[in-house]
Amino acid sequence: MVSVLFLIGLLAAVFVGFNIGGSSTGVAWGPSVGAKVINKTAAAALMTFFVFFGGWTVGRNVIDTLGSEIVPETAFSIEASIVVLSFIGLGMLFANIYGVPVSTSMTAVGAIAGLGLATNSLNWAVMGEIVVWWIIAPIIGFWCGAVIGRYLYPHLDRLFAIQQTEGPLITYDSSGMVPRPVLGPGTTPRELVSTTLVFLIACYMSFSAGASNIANAVAPLVGGDLLGPDWAVGLGTIAIGIGAFTIARRTMESVGNGLTDLPLMAATIVMVVAATITTVASWLGIPISLALSTVMTIVGLGWGRATRTTTVPDLARGEIEGSVSVNAVTVETDKEVPEIGEESAEDLQDAGELFDPSAVVRFVSFWIIGPSVATGLSYLSFVVLPIT
């Protein structure tokens, strides 16, 4: 009987990891796919590799938090682990069906918190610390994006932004004995360097996703001493990889095109800020939402760019020229950058929308609904069913 339950526990962990792959791959690689830096299949392969790297290193700290600090290890019987993992996976599957990147970490913490509430074993101090980070992280992401968008982005765009050319970035010259890589038709050295940088930063974001999210699939099994940390990281990586190659395609499309139409410069800024917030929190052992930091950085970047039409004193008095629209990141700055307050709203109105406000509302709604449902159902299950 124990062996059957153990198999069910493993399947539940794979189910969660599968859905993590669907959600987190979209967040990590959606901007790059939307900017046409890489295709979805290559993104899934790289996601799998760097998830393993992040989970094997920094992710162990998050496994400890979810597996032994929110509730004691003794709370994770094999039955309890199965129930917790089931609610995490179901909450995420529901969101993936609708093509939005759910907050994996918040859903996992909610399901474990439901177990703690039902058994009166919840560590409120640890929960308080986690919730504080949940509040701080999107605020940091928004204001980092806003400051960069308002004060730095036009200068960065003027100095470093590129026009992507049609056709392959690199081709191979077969005229010699050994084929050698050469720049593709129309590709400039600047385009090659900038595209390579965006690619490397996306890999960094995948690393941060593994550091934060791999624990969500395996921590209950590790906490209940049902699986060792090394085997757990391997299992989680395989499951996330399956999700990355399958259901993540829709989520990458949602983030890359449904939320925003990002140029390379904006995609680079968003990935650096969100991945750094997530990696630092994971190093501290805090389960945190990569999705939330990413989207709020996008919103902050657009808001900061749009408010360049108004000086700080005018903003404080509520005097804003025209209707400030958060749609300005795709503007190409090929001339001298105007001073803040001198840039007109007409300069920004033809940029194309940075993000779809209805999509942002939909994303945030799922971040609230997912963990709330997981907490409530987990609590009711442990109260009603004789499994604790």
N, C-alpha and C positions, 0 to 999 in steps of 0.2 A: 504493500500500500504506500509506503514511504517513497519507493522508487517511482511509482506512478505520479504522486504529488510533485516529486522533484522534476519529472519530465514536464508536467503542466507548468511548473514555475519557470523552467527554461523557455518554454513556448511563449509564456506571458512576457518574459523579458525580450524575446525576439520580436514579439508583436509591438512592444513599446519602441524598441530600437528602430524597427521598420518605419514607424510613424515619425520618429525623430529625424530619420533620414529624409523623409518627405518634407518636413517643416524646415529644418535647419539648413538643408542644402539650398533651398530657395532664398533664404536670408543671406547666406554666405556668397552664393554665386549669382543670384538674381541681377544685381547691378552690372556685373561683368557680362552676363548673357545679354542683358538689355542693351549694353553698349557694344555688343557684337565683338567682344574680345575673345570669346571662347564659345564652343558649342556645348549643348547640354550633356552629351555623353562624356566628353573630356572633363567637364566640370564634376560630374558624378564620380569619376575615377579618382581625381585629385582630392575630392572631398573625403573619400574613403581612406586614402592614405594619411592625410593630415589629421583626420579625426582620431585615428589610432595613435599618432604621435602626440596629440594633445591629451588624449585620455591616459596614455601610458605615463606621462610626466605630471603636468599640473592637475589633471583631472582626478588624481588620487585624493587630493585634498577635499574635493567636492563629494567624492564617494564616502569619505569619513563623516562629513557633515550629515548627508542624507541617511547614511546607514547606521549612525550611532549617536548623533548629537540632538537631532530634533526629537526623537524618541529613543529610549534605551534599546540596545541590541536585543534584549530579551523579549521585546514586543514583536519582533519579526519572526514569528513562527512561520513554517512553510505555508500554512493556510493564509496567514495574514499577508505574507509577501505576495502571494498570488492575487489576493483581492486588491491590494494597493497597486500592483502593476497593471491589473485589468482596468482599473479606473483611469490610470494615467494614459494607457493606450487608447481606451474608448474616447476619452476627451479629445485626444489629439487626432484620432481618426475622423471624428465628427468635423473638426476644423479643416483637415486636409481635404475632405470631400468637397468643401466649399472653396478650396483653393486659397486659403489664407495661412500665413505662418503663425501658428499658435505658440504661446509661451510655454515651452516644454518644462522649464525649471519651475515655473509658477504652478503648473498643473501637478508636477511631481510633489512639490512641497505641500500643496493643498491636500493631495491624497494621503500623504504621510501624516499631516496634521489632523486629518479626520480620524486616523487610527489613534493618535495621541489623545484627542479629545474623548473618544469613546472609552479608552482605557485609563483615562486620568493620568497619563504619563508624558504629556506634552511639555517640552522644555520651553517655557515662555520667553526666557532670556535669549535663547538662540533664535526663536521665531521673530522676536523684536528686532534683532540685529539684521536678519534677512529682509524683513519688511522695510527697514530703513534704507537698505541698499536698493530695494525695488523702487523706492521713491527717488533716491538720489541719482541712480544711473540714468534714467531718461531725462532728468533735469540737466545733468552734466552733458549728455549727448545733445540736447537741444541748444544749450548755451554755447557749447563748443562750435556747433554748426552755425549758430547765429553770429558769433564773433568773427569766425572765418568768413562767412558770407558777407557781412557788412564791411569788414575792414581789409580782408586779405584776398578774397576770392577774385575780384576783378584784376588785381595785380598778378596773381598766380595764373589766371586764365590768359592774360596778355603775354606772359613770359613763357608759359609751358604748354598751353592748350594746343592740340593738334587737330588737323583734319584727317580723318581716317580715309584711306584710299580704297578703291574697289580692288578685288582680287586678293591673292594670298599675301601675307606679310613677308614670308620668306619662300624662295624657290631654290632649286638645286641646279648648279651648273655641272653638266656631265661631260663637258668637252675634254677634261683631263682624265688621268688614270683613276683618280678618286673623286667622286662627286663632292662638290663643296657648296655650302649654303651661301646664297646671295640674296640681296634685297629684292622683294617682289616688284612688279611693275608699278612705278609711282611711289613706292615706299621710300621715305626719307629716314636717315639715321635717327632723327629726332622722334619720328613715329615709332620706330623699333624700340628705342629706349623707353619711351613713355608707356607703350603697350606692355613691355616686359615688366615694368614697375607695377602696373595695375594687376598683372597676372600674379606677381609675387605677393602683393598685398592681399589678394583673394585667397592665396594659400595660407597666409597668416590668419585670415578670418576663419578659414576652415579649422586651423589649429585651435583657435579660441572656441569654436563651436564644440570640438571634441573635448576640450578642457572643461567646458561647462556642462555639456549635455549627455555625455556618455554615462555619467553617474546616474542619470534619471532612469536608465533602462536596467541597471544592474545593482544599484545600491541596496535595495531591499534583500536581495539574495546574499550579498556580501555581509550586510548587517546581521542576517540570521545565520551566518556561518555556513551557508549552503554552497557557496562558491568562493574560491580564492580570488583576490584582486586581479592577479595576472590573467587567469582564465576569464574573469568577468570582463576585463577590457577587451580581450579578443572576441568574446561573444557579442558584446555591444557593437564593436566595429563591424563585424559581419552583418549584423542586423541593420545597422545604419546604412551600410553600403547597398544593401538590397533596396532599401527605401530611396536612396539617392538615385539609383538607376531606373526606378519605376515611377512612383507617385510624385517624386520631386519635380518632374518635368512641368507639371501644372503650377506648382508653387513658384518655380523659377520664372515662369511666364507671368505670374501674378505680380511678383516683386519687380521683375525686370521691366515690365511694360504696363501692368495695371496700376501700380502705385506711382511710378515715375519713369520718365524718359531721360536717363542720366547720360551726360557726356562723360568722357573718360576722367576729366579733372574732378567733377563732382563725385563720381563713383569712387575715386581714389580717396578723397577726403572722408566720405561716409564710412568706407571700410576701415580706414586707419583708426578713426575715432571710436567706432562701435567695437572693433576687435580689441582695442586697448582697454576699454572699460571692462569688457567681459573677461579678458585674460587676467587683469589685476584682481578682479573680484574672485575669480576661480582660484587664483594663487592664495587668496585669503580664505578659501573654503566656502565661499558664498555661492549658492545656486542662483544664477541670474539669467535674465532673458536677453539673449543676443538680438532677438527680433525687435524688442521694444527700444533698445538703444539705437538700432539701425534706423528704424522709422523716424524716431524723434530727432536724430541727427539730420536726416533728409529734410524734415519740416523746418528745423532750426536754420539750416543752410539757406533754404529758399526764403524764409522770413527775413533773415539778415541781409540777403542780397536785395530783396525788394525794398527794405527800409533805407537804402542808400539815398533815396529821393528826399529824405527828411533828416534834419540835424537833430541831435539829442535834445536840445532845449525845446524844439518844436514838437518832438515826440512826447516830452513830458507835459506840454500844454495841450496835447491832443490835436495839434495842427499838422495834418498830414495832407500832402499834395495829392489831390485826386483820390482814387481808390487803390490802396496798396494791395497788389495781387502777388501772391507767392508763386510766381511763374518765371523767375528771372535767371535761373541758373544756366539755362541753355543759351543766353546771350553771348555772342562772340565779341570780345573786346580786342579790336584790331587797331585801336588808336589810343591816344593818351587817356588814362583813366580820370574821369571827372572827380572833383572833390565831393565829399559827402554833402548832400543838400543841393548840389548843382546838377545831379543826374535827374532827368525828367522821367515822369511815369511813362511818357510816350516811348522812351528808349527801351523800356522793358516789356511793353504790352505785346510785342510780336514774338516773344521768346518761346512761346509754347508752354503749356502747363507743366510745372515742376512735379506736382502730384495731384491726384484726384481726391478731393476732400471726402467724397463718399467712401472711397476705398480706405482712407485713414480711419474714418468712423467705424467701418466694418472690422478693421484690424483690431482697434482698441476694444471694441465690443467683445470680440473673441478672447482677448487677453483677460477680460473680466469674467466672462461666462465660463471659460474652460476650467480655471482653477476653482471657481466657486462651485460648479457642478461636481467636480472631482472631490472636493472637501465634503460637500453635503452627502453625496452618495456613499462615500467611504465611511463617514460617521454613522449613517443609518445602517449600513451593512454590519458594522462591528457591534452596534447596539442590538440589532435584531437577531443576527445569526450567531450561533454558539461556536465561534472560531477564535476567540481570544481567551 
